[in-house]
Amino acid sequence: MDKKQVSDSKHFCVLPWIHMHVWPNGKTFPCCLTPYENDIGDANIGLKKVWNSEKMRELRLNMLNDKPSVGCTRCYEHESTGYESLRVNAIEIIIIGLIMR
């Protein structure tokens, strides 16, 4: 994806490539806003396995194809009400910031 595709996308987020959110019980999520029922795995089996899991690969592929993901509904909800979401903030700070250098 180029800068325009990233900034125009309604579903792309950089976080699944650089971040995971792990709860004390081991449940792992692509970000802190992902609903509890949409975990991507259990860190107790190993973070590398979760990072490369089918759920994470599917999430990343959806984002590259600008398709919505069920675990990202909170960002979509924020954006639909006119608020800037964590997804948009991450894109602006990380992706567009790096491109502008």
N, C-alpha and C positions, 0 to 999 in steps of 0.2 A: 504494500500500500504506500502511496506517496502522501505528501503533506495534505493535499486537498482531499483525497479519499479519507484520510484519518479524520480531518476536521469536519467533513460532511457526513460521516458515518453516524447512524443513530444507535449502533450497537457495539462498535469496537471500543475496547478498553485495554489499556496497556498492562493493567495490574496482573492478569493471569500469566504474564511472561516474567514478572519481576517480584511477585509477592504471593504469600499465602497467609491465612489467618488461622492459627491453631488454638483451640480451647484447651483448658487444663485436662479434660477427659480424653483428649486426642482427636476429637472431631475437627476436621480441617475444611476450610472454606477458601474460595478464591479471593474473598475480601471480607472485611468486617461487617459489611451491610448485607451479605448473603443470608437469607432466612435459614433458621436452624435446620429445617427439614430438607434443605438443599446442599448438604455437605458433599464434599468431593472425595472423602476417604477418611481413614483413621491413621494419624501420625504414629501410633503405636506399632504399625507394621513397617514404618520407615518413611521418612519424608521424600526420599528419592522415588519410592514407589508411588506415592500420592502425586508428586509433581509430574510424573510421566504416565499417570493413570489414564484409562480410557475417558473418564469424565473430564479431566483437564484437557486432553487432546480434542475432545468434542467441543468443549467450551471455546477453546482457541480457534478452532476451525469455523465455528458459528460466527465468531467475531470477525475473522478475516473475510467471511462471506456476507457480512452485515446482516446476520440473522439474529433475532432475539434469543436470549437464554433465560430459562426459568429462574435461575439463581440471581439474576440481575434486575429483578422487578423493582426493587427500591430505587435504583438510579433512574429507571424509566419513569417511575411515578414522580420523582422529584422534577425531572425535566418536563413532564406533561403539565405540571402546575406552574412552570416558569422559573423554577429554581435551578441553580447550577448544581449538578451532581458530583459525587466523588469521581465518577467516570470522566466527566468533562474536565474537572480540575486536574486529574492525573494526566490526561492528554495534553492539556495546556502547559503544565509544568514540565513534564518529562519529554514527550515526543516533540512538540512544537518548540520548546526551549532548546532541545538538542539540535534541531534542524536550523534554528535561527543563529546558532553559533558560527 
